[in-house]
Amino acid sequence: MPKKKAAKETIPGTVACLRKGIQNDDENADGDAGQQEKYKAEKWTRLRATGALPEYLLQLYGQESKQSPMGKRAFQTAIINKLFKKVNGAWQLDTSDAQFKDYKSLYERRYSKEENEAMPKSLIVGLYYQGDEQK
């Protein structure tokens, strides 16, 4: 009589082990900031290449990470790991974290241009000086 193969050596056993591994990956999707998660990093790279990321996130990743006390690479890893959440089996950009909201408001305050509407001199003279420039 031939010996039975171990559970891991049979096809159903292998599939069961793979499913357990995938479930463990899904449970640990948030992960710690020390280790970059491959799928989140790939999603970041794709979005960055297509220009689908907001400018403030690119600024946070590129410039602000250089000034981080935890180190550039560790800061970038933490950003990417916080930025993506798994929704219905797909990685989605999630900027609802307080860190991203705060940085967005700081970025808009620092880099946005306030536009003031100017009126031509002839209109100002007509409205406020009744057409007399000498007043």
C-alpha positions as CSV (number, residue, x, y, z in Angstrom):
1,M,0.0,0.0,0.0
2,P,1.4,3.4,-1.0
3,K,1.8,6.0,1.8
4,K,-0.5,8.9,1.9
5,K,1.0,12.3,1.0
6,A,1.2,14.9,3.7
7,A,-1.6,17.5,3.6
8,K,0.7,20.1,2.3
9,E,1.9,18.0,-0.6
10,T,-1.6,17.4,-2.0
11,I,-3.3,19.9,-4.2
12,P,-6.2,20.6,-1.8
13,G,-3.8,20.9,1.1
14,T,-1.7,23.4,-0.9
15,V,-4.7,25.4,-1.8
16,A,-5.8,25.5,1.8
17,C,-2.4,26.7,2.9
18,L,-2.4,29.4,0.3
19,R,-5.9,30.6,1.5
20,K,-4.7,30.7,5.1
21,G,-1.8,32.8,4.0
22,I,-4.0,35.2,2.0
23,Q,-6.3,35.5,5.0
24,N,-3.4,36.3,7.2
25,D,-2.2,39.0,4.8
26,D,-5.7,40.6,4.8
27,E,-5.8,40.6,8.6
28,N,-2.4,42.3,8.7
29,A,-3.2,44.8,6.0
30,D,-2.6,47.8,8.2
31,G,0.9,46.5,9.2
32,D,3.5,48.4,11.0
33,A,5.4,51.4,9.7
34,G,8.7,49.5,9.7
35,Q,8.0,47.3,6.7
36,Q,6.7,48.5,3.4
37,E,3.8,46.5,2.0
38,K,4.4,45.5,-1.6
39,Y,0.8,46.0,-3.0
40,K,0.5,49.5,-1.4
41,A,3.9,50.5,-2.8
42,E,2.9,49.2,-6.3
43,K,-0.4,51.1,-6.1
44,W,1.5,54.3,-5.1
45,T,3.9,53.9,-8.0
46,R,1.0,53.4,-10.5
47,L,-0.9,56.4,-9.3
48,R,2.2,58.6,-9.2
49,A,3.1,57.6,-12.8
50,T,-0.4,58.4,-14.1
51,G,-0.5,61.7,-12.2
52,A,-3.6,60.7,-10.2
53,L,-2.1,61.7,-6.8
54,P,-2.9,65.1,-5.3
55,E,0.0,67.5,-5.3
56,Y,0.1,67.8,-1.5
57,L,0.7,64.1,-1.1
58,L,3.6,64.3,-3.6
59,Q,5.0,67.2,-1.6
60,L,4.6,65.3,1.7
61,Y,6.3,62.2,0.2
62,G,9.1,64.0,-1.6
63,Q,10.1,67.1,0.4
64,E,8.7,66.7,3.9
65,S,10.2,63.2,4.2
66,K,13.7,64.7,4.0
67,Q,13.1,66.6,7.3
68,S,11.6,63.7,9.2
69,P,13.4,62.7,12.4
70,M,12.6,59.1,11.8
71,G,14.5,59.1,8.5
72,K,13.4,59.6,4.9
73,R,12.7,56.0,4.0
74,A,10.9,55.1,7.2
75,F,8.7,58.2,6.8
76,Q,7.8,57.4,3.2
77,T,7.0,53.8,4.2
78,A,4.7,55.0,7.0
79,I,2.9,57.4,4.6
80,I,2.3,54.7,2.0
81,N,1.1,52.2,4.5
82,K,-1.3,54.7,6.1
83,L,-2.6,56.0,2.7
84,F,-4.1,52.9,1.3
85,K,-7.0,50.8,2.7
86,K,-8.4,47.6,1.2
87,V,-12.1,48.2,0.2
88,N,-14.0,45.3,-1.5
89,G,-10.8,43.6,-2.4
90,A,-9.1,46.6,-4.0
91,W,-6.6,49.1,-2.6
92,Q,-8.2,52.5,-2.4
93,L,-6.6,55.9,-1.6
94,D,-7.8,57.0,1.8
95,T,-6.9,60.5,2.9
96,S,-9.3,60.6,5.8
97,D,-6.5,60.3,8.3
98,A,-5.9,63.4,10.4
99,Q,-2.2,63.6,9.3
100,F,-3.2,64.0,5.7
101,K,-6.0,66.5,6.4
102,D,-3.6,68.6,8.5
103,Y,-0.9,68.6,5.8
104,K,-3.4,69.4,3.1
105,S,-4.6,72.5,4.9
106,L,-1.0,73.5,5.6
107,Y,0.0,72.9,2.0
108,E,-2.9,75.0,0.7
109,R,-2.1,77.8,3.1
110,R,1.6,77.7,2.1
111,Y,1.4,77.2,-1.7
112,S,-2.1,78.4,-2.8
113,K,-2.3,81.7,-4.6
114,E,-4.8,84.2,-3.5
115,E,-6.4,86.0,-6.4
116,N,-7.7,89.5,-6.0
117,E,-9.9,91.1,-8.6
118,A,-8.6,94.4,-9.7
119,M,-10.7,97.1,-11.2
120,P,-9.5,99.4,-13.9
121,K,-8.6,103.0,-12.9
122,S,-11.4,104.5,-15.0
123,L,-14.0,102.4,-13.1
124,I,-12.6,103.4,-9.7
125,V,-12.6,107.1,-10.8
126,G,-16.2,106.8,-12.1
127,L,-17.5,105.0,-9.0
128,Y,-15.8,106.8,-6.2
129,Y,-14.8,110.2,-7.6
130,Q,-17.7,110.9,-9.9
131,G,-15.4,111.1,-12.9
132,D,-13.1,113.7,-11.5
133,E,-9.5,112.5,-11.1
134,Q,-8.5,115.6,-9.2
135,K,-10.4,114.8,-6.0
